[in-house]
Amino acid sequence: MAADTIQVIEGCAVATVDAAGTEHRDGHVILHGNRIHAVGAGPAPETPGATRIDGRGCLLTPGLVNTHHHLYQWITRGLAPDATLFEWLTTLYPIWAGIDEDATRVAATGALAALARTGCTTTTDHHYVFPRHAGDLLAAEIDAARTVGLRFHPTRGSMDLGRSAGGLPPDAVVESLDDILKASADAVSRWHDPSFDSMLRIALAPCSPFSVTTDLLRESAVLARELGVRLHTHVAETRDEERYCRETHGCTPAEYMERLDWVGPDVWWAHAIHLDDTAITTMARTGTGAAHCPTSNARIGTGIARIPALLAAGVPVGLGVDGAASNESGSLIEEPRNALFFARQTAGPQSMTTRTALELATMGGARILGRADEIGSLEPGKLADLALWNLTGPAYAGIDDPVTALILGAAPPLAALIVNGRMVVRDGEVRTVDEAEVGRRVARAQARLVAAAR
């Protein structure tokens, strides 16, 4: 998007998700290049040379932020649909051992297109499966993100604790500690862009307590802080994980993470379901974030995270769709609704509002990724990442509050999705890729991958 390009969206309801919770029933936003220039009530002022977007009947929100994903899993959806997490992993690891650069690019393109269609402007990815001789998998998904046009925070994941050493993954998909640390430093050197309007930032992400060694966790934390990047891993996802940590390390997963300096404002944990009060206090005290994945957690049956308690304590919380093999739709707009439903199911109807659910999907994720000054709300000076939701259909007729319609109603189509000032989705269609052709490639890649594992 050229720096002098001006776009005006007007006639729409606007939920800014700023600190004051500012909303306009009929408002406008003006974009200059990749920045938000103005936000206000009523029609936009005269803006010569601007491209105007009619937002009547729509709700404008910040773009949604996805804080946990495994993009490569888009080509292994629908497998082990009735398994527990450990059973599911045991079934899928041998299949994932066959991924290569081409399969990863195809899978990432499909998953990223699905995210774009459901309001996502910024997404993370936790890629931790690196089979030998598979090619440059991180580069493949970075290429896919550039093609689709989303702001991307991939993590250089890792596993070094194979089955022969007491871990869960097969030995064919684990790496040595030295190789992982070298590849992690290389990924940061090659790809990480810390600038304000960066489209690409890297974090380090050993997979989980039952697939990595203590040395890898400890050394990754040291390396990430030397390089000035963030840290991510799975923590407290299942009771099986808790039993494993107690038997192997003599403590809970959260206590184990704290021992290894895996707490702090530069750290976010995926799932964070089975936490006691002490663990929540530790997260709040240290600023450690949580990526809440309600749909995936329900699909696998791992439990319901204590999100009202985390929020009450001041823990930073964002939302994630998780890998498509445990959340086949890959739809980010479903996550705030499910987060609200599960919070109310466990803690009562006052435990989460529709506005809080929207905030988790926007500013919550921005905080976790260290980008609260850049994305997550509609404010002048921030980056032009916006979602314009079409609420004109009969499914929304009679729902007076547009935020309630968005969070509690059927997932609406996008009138527009703008990322860094660029139109990525228009009238429900992803404009940057041919979705039908991507779907055909995904089907072929899945068939090859599954057949090779038999």
C-alpha positions in Angstrom: 0.0 0.0 0.0 1.5 3.3 -1.1 2.2 5.7 1.7 0.0 8.4 0.1 -3.0 6.2 -0.5 -6.1 7.3 1.5 -9.1 5.1 2.3 -12.3 6.1 4.0 -14.7 3.7 5.6 -18.0 5.3 6.7 -21.6 4.8 7.6 -20.8 1.8 9.8 -21.0 1.1 13.5 -17.5 1.3 15.0 -16.1 -0.6 18.0 -12.7 0.9 18.6 -11.7 -1.4 21.6 -9.6 1.5 22.9 -9.0 1.9 26.7 -12.2 3.9 27.1 -14.3 1.4 25.1 -15.3 4.1 22.6 -18.0 3.0 20.1 -20.0 4.9 17.4 -23.4 3.7 16.1 -22.6 5.6 12.9 -19.0 6.4 12.4 -16.0 6.5 10.1 -12.3 5.7 9.9 -9.7 7.3 7.6 -6.6 5.4 6.6 -3.4 7.0 5.3 -1.3 4.3 3.8 -0.8 1.7 6.5 -1.8 3.9 9.4 -5.1 4.9 11.0 -5.3 8.7 10.5 -8.7 9.4 12.2 -11.6 7.7 13.9 -14.9 9.4 14.7 -18.7 9.7 14.7 -20.8 10.5 11.7 -19.7 10.9 8.1 -16.0 11.4 7.4 -14.9 14.9 6.5 -14.2 15.8 2.9 -11.1 13.8 1.9 -10.0 14.6 -1.7 -8.5 11.6 -3.6 -9.7 9.0 -1.1 -11.1 5.6 -1.9 -14.4 5.4 -0.1 -15.9 2.2 1.3 -19.6 2.2 2.1 -20.0 0.6 5.6 -23.7 0.9 6.0 -25.1 -2.1 7.8 -21.7 -3.2 8.9 -19.6 -3.2 12.1 -16.0 -2.1 12.0 -13.6 -3.6 14.5 -9.9 -4.0 14.9 -8.5 -7.0 13.0 -8.5 -10.1 15.1 -5.3 -11.5 16.5 -4.6 -15.2 16.6 -2.1 -16.1 19.4 -1.7 -19.9 18.8 -1.8 -22.1 15.7 -0.1 -25.0 13.9 -0.6 -24.1 10.3 0.9 -27.4 8.9 -2.0 -29.3 10.4 -4.4 -27.9 7.8 -3.6 -31.0 5.7 -4.3 -33.4 8.5 -7.8 -32.3 9.5 -10.5 -34.9 10.4 -8.1 -37.5 11.8 -8.5 -39.2 15.2 -11.7 -37.3 15.8 -12.6 -39.1 19.1 -9.2 -39.4 20.7 -7.7 -37.9 23.8 -4.7 -35.5 23.3 -2.0 -38.1 23.9 -3.9 -40.6 21.7 -4.4 -38.0 19.0 -0.7 -37.0 19.1 0.4 -40.7 18.9 -1.8 -41.2 15.9 -0.7 -38.0 14.1 3.0 -37.8 14.8 3.9 -40.6 12.2 1.8 -38.7 9.6 3.4 -35.3 10.4 6.8 -37.0 10.1 6.2 -36.9 6.3 5.7 -33.2 5.9 8.1 -31.3 3.6 8.5 -27.8 2.3 5.8 -28.0 -0.4 3.3 -29.6 2.0 3.9 -27.0 4.6 3.4 -24.2 2.1 0.2 -25.6 0.8 -1.1 -26.3 4.4 -0.1 -22.8 5.6 -1.8 -21.1 2.6 -5.0 -22.9 3.3 -5.0 -22.2 7.0 -4.1 -18.5 6.5 -6.8 -18.0 3.9 -9.3 -19.5 6.4 -8.1 -17.1 9.1 -8.3 -14.1 6.8 -11.9 -15.0 5.8 -12.8 -15.0 9.5 -11.4 -11.6 10.5 -7.8 -12.4 11.3 -5.2 -9.7 10.5 -2.3 -11.0 12.7 -1.5 -14.6 13.4 1.2 -16.6 15.2 2.3 -20.1 14.3 3.9 -22.7 16.4 5.8 -24.9 14.1 7.8 -27.6 15.9 7.9 -30.6 13.5 11.1 -30.6 11.5 11.7 -34.0 9.8 15.1 -34.6 8.4 15.6 -33.5 4.8 12.2 -31.8 4.7 13.5 -28.5 3.3 13.1 -25.0 4.8 9.7 -25.3 6.5 9.8 -22.0 8.2 10.6 -20.2 5.0 7.7 -22.1 3.3 5.1 -20.8 5.8 6.6 -17.3 5.8 6.2 -17.3 2.0 2.5 -18.4 2.4 1.8 -15.6 4.8 3.3 -13.0 2.4 1.1 -14.4 -0.3 -2.1 -14.3 1.7 -1.1 -11.0 3.2 -1.4 -11.5 6.9 0.8 -10.0 9.6 2.8 -13.0 10.8 4.4 -14.0 14.0 5.8 -17.5 13.4 7.8 -19.3 16.1 10.8 -21.5 15.6 9.5 -24.5 17.5 11.4 -27.6 18.5 11.4 -31.1 20.0 14.4 -32.9 21.4 12.8 -35.6 23.6 11.9 -38.6 21.5 10.1 -41.7 22.4 13.4 -43.6 23.1 14.3 -41.0 25.7 10.9 -41.1 27.4 9.1 -38.4 25.4 6.0 -38.7 23.3 7.1 -37.9 19.7 8.8 -40.5 17.5 12.6 -40.1 17.3 12.3 -39.3 13.5 10.9 -35.8 14.3 13.2 -34.6 17.1 16.4 -32.7 16.7 19.5 -32.3 18.8 19.8 -29.4 21.3 22.7 -27.9 19.4 20.9 -28.1 16.0 17.8 -26.5 17.5 19.7 -23.6 19.1 21.6 -22.9 15.9 18.4 -23.0 13.8 16.6 -20.8 16.3 19.3 -18.1 16.2 19.4 -18.4 12.4 15.7 -17.9 12.1 15.8 -14.7 14.2 18.8 -13.4 12.2 17.1 -14.1 8.8 13.5 -13.2 9.5 12.8 -11.1 12.6 11.8 -7.5 12.0 11.3 -5.5 15.2 10.1 -2.3 13.4 6.8 -0.6 14.3 5.0 -1.7 11.2 6.7 -5.1 10.9 4.8 -7.8 9.0 7.1 -10.5 10.4 8.4 -11.3 13.8 10.0 -14.5 15.2 9.7 -16.1 18.6 11.2 -19.3 20.0 8.9 -22.1 21.0 10.0 -25.5 22.3 6.9 -27.7 22.0 5.8 -28.9 25.4 7.1 -30.4 28.7 6.6 -33.9 27.4 8.5 -33.4 24.1 11.5 -31.3 25.1 14.3 -31.6 27.6 14.9 -29.3 30.5 18.1 -28.2 28.9 16.3 -27.1 25.7 13.8 -25.1 27.7 16.5 -23.4 29.8 18.8 -22.7 26.9 16.0 -21.4 24.6 15.0 -18.9 27.3 18.5 -17.6 27.5 18.9 -17.4 23.8 15.5 -15.6 23.2 16.4 -13.0 25.8 19.8 -12.5 24.2 18.2 -12.0 20.9 15.3 -9.8 22.1 12.5 -12.1 21.0 9.5 -13.7 22.8 9.0 -17.2 24.1 6.0 -19.6 23.6 5.1 -23.2 24.6 2.2 -25.4 25.6 1.6 -25.4 29.3 -1.0 -27.1 31.5 -3.1 -28.4 28.6 -4.1 -31.8 30.0 -4.2 -33.8 33.3 -1.9 -36.2 31.5 0.7 -33.5 31.2 0.3 -32.6 34.9 0.8 -36.2 35.9 3.9 -36.4 33.6 5.4 -33.3 35.2 4.7 -34.5 38.7 6.3 -37.9 38.0 9.2 -36.6 36.0 10.0 -33.2 37.6 8.2 -33.4 41.0 6.0 -30.4 40.3 3.2 -29.0 38.3 3.7 -27.7 34.7 3.5 -24.1 35.9 6.0 -24.6 38.7 8.3 -26.3 36.2 8.1 -23.3 33.9 8.8 -20.9 36.7 11.9 -22.9 37.7 13.3 -22.6 34.2 12.6 -18.8 33.9 9.8 -19.4 31.5 7.7 -16.6 33.0 7.6 -12.9 32.3 6.0 -10.3 30.0 8.0 -11.8 27.0 6.4 -15.3 27.6 3.0 -16.7 26.6 1.6 -20.1 27.3 -0.8 -22.0 25.0 -3.9 -23.4 26.6 -3.1 -22.8 30.3 -6.1 -24.9 31.4 -5.2 -26.8 34.5 -3.9 -24.0 36.7 -4.3 -23.7 40.5 -4.5 -20.3 42.3 -0.8 -20.2 42.9 -0.1 -20.6 39.2 -2.5 -17.8 38.3 -0.9 -15.6 40.9 2.5 -16.3 39.4 1.4 -15.5 35.9 -0.2 -12.2 37.1 2.9 -11.2 39.1 5.3 -11.9 36.2 3.1 -10.7 33.3 3.1 -14.1 31.7 0.4 -14.4 29.0 -2.1 -17.1 28.1 -3.4 -18.1 24.6 -6.9 -19.4 25.2 -8.1 -21.9 22.7 -11.6 -22.8 23.6 -12.7 -24.6 20.4 -9.7 -26.8 20.3 -9.9 -27.5 24.0 -13.5 -28.7 23.6 -12.7 -30.8 20.5 -10.0 -32.7 22.3 -11.9 -32.6 25.6 -8.9 -31.2 27.6 -10.9 -29.0 29.9 -12.1 -25.4 30.3 -9.5 -22.8 31.2 -10.2 -20.5 34.1 -10.3 -17.4 32.0 -12.5 -15.3 34.4 -10.0 -16.0 37.2 -7.0 -15.2 34.9 -8.6 -11.9 33.8 -9.5 -10.9 37.4 -5.9 -11.5 38.4 -4.6 -9.3 35.6 -3.1 -12.0 33.4 -2.8 -11.0 29.8 -5.1 -13.3 27.7 -5.5 -13.7 24.0 -7.3 -16.2 21.8 -6.1 -18.9 19.5 -7.7 -21.3 17.1 -4.9 -23.9 17.7 -3.9 -26.4 15.0 -6.5 -27.3 12.3 -6.2 -31.0 13.2 -7.9 -30.2 16.5 -10.1 -27.3 15.2 -11.1 -28.2 11.6 -12.8 -24.9 10.8 -9.8 -22.8 11.6 -12.2 -19.9 12.2 -11.0 -17.1 14.5 -14.3 -15.4 14.9 -15.7 -18.5 16.6 -13.2 -18.1 19.4 -14.5 -15.1 21.3 -18.0 -16.6 21.3 -16.8 -19.9 22.6 -14.6 -18.1 25.1 -17.7 -16.3 26.4 -19.8 -19.4 26.4 -17.3 -21.5 28.4 -16.6 -18.8 30.9 -20.3 -18.4 31.6 -20.8 -22.2 31.8 -18.2 -22.4 34.6 -18.4 -19.0 36.3 -21.9 -17.7 35.6 -23.5 -15.3 33.2 -21.7 -12.2 34.6 -18.3 -13.7 34.2 -17.7 -12.4 30.6 -19.4 -9.7 28.6 -19.5 -9.5 24.8 -17.2 -6.5 24.9 -14.6 -8.5 26.9 -14.8 -11.3 24.4 -14.1 -8.9 21.5 -11.2 -7.4 23.5 -9.7 -10.8 24.0 -9.7 -11.4 20.3 -8.1 -8.0 19.5 -6.2 -6.1 22.2 -5.7 -9.2 24.3 -3.7 -10.8 21.5 -1.9 -7.6 20.7 -0.7 -7.4 24.3 0.5 -11.0 24.3 2.6 -10.4 21.2 4.1 -7.2 22.5 2.2 -5.0 20.0 -0.4 -3.2 22.0 1.0 0.2 20.8 0.6 -0.9 17.1 -2.5 -3.1 16.6 -5.5 -4.3 18.5 -7.6 -1.2 18.6 -8.8 1.5 16.2 -6.8 4.6 17.2 -5.0 7.3 15.2 -1.4 6.4 14.7 -1.9 2.6 14.9 -1.5 0.3 12.0 -4.3 -0.1 9.5 -5.5 -3.6 10.4 -9.3 -3.6 10.3 -12.3 -6.0 9.9 -15.6 -4.8 8.5 -18.3 -7.2 9.3 -21.5 -7.4 7.1 -24.5 -7.5 9.4 -27.2 -6.8 6.8 -28.5 -10.4 6.3 -31.6 -11.8 7.9 -29.6 -13.7 10.5 -28.9 -10.3 12.2 -32.3 -8.6 11.7 -33.6 -7.4 15.0 -30.3 -7.6 17.0 -30.0 -4.0 17.9 -26.4 -4.1 19.3 -23.9 -4.9 16.5 -21.2 -6.2 18.9 -23.8 -8.6 20.4 -24.7 -9.7 16.8 -21.0 -10.3 16.0 -20.1 -12.2 19.2 -23.4 -14.1 19.9 -24.9 -14.4 16.4 -23.9 -16.5 13.4 -20.4 -15.7 12.2 -21.0 -12.9 9.7 -19.2 -12.5 6.3 -16.6 -9.9 5.9 -17.4 -6.8 3.8 -13.7 -6.1 4.0 -10.5 -7.1 5.7 -7.6 -4.6 5.5 -4.1 -5.6 6.7 -1.4 -2.9 6.8 -3.6 -0.8 4.6 -4.0 -3.5 2.0 -7.4 -5.1 1.1 -7.1 -8.8 1.7 -10.8 -9.8 1.8 -13.6 -8.0 0.0 -17.3 -9.1 0.1 -16.4 -12.4 1.7 -13.8 -13.4 -0.8 -10.1 -13.7 -0.2 -8.6 -11.5 -2.9 -4.9 -12.5 -2.6 -5.2 -16.2 -3.5 -7.5 -18.5 -5.5 -9.2 -20.3 -2.7 -10.7 -23.0 -5.0 -7.2 -23.9 -6.3 -5.8 -23.8 -2.7 -8.5 -26.3 -1.7 -7.6 -28.6 -4.5 -3.9 -28.5 -3.5 -4.8 -29.1 0.1 -6.8 -32.2 -0.8 -3.9 -33.6 -2.9 -1.3 -32.9 -0.2 -3.4 -34.6 2.5 -4.0 -37.7 0.4 -0.3 -38.0 -0.3 0.7 -37.5 3.3 -1.7 -39.9 4.8 -1.0 -42.6 2.1 2.8 -42.3 2.8 2.2 -43.0 6.5 0.3 -46.2 5.9 
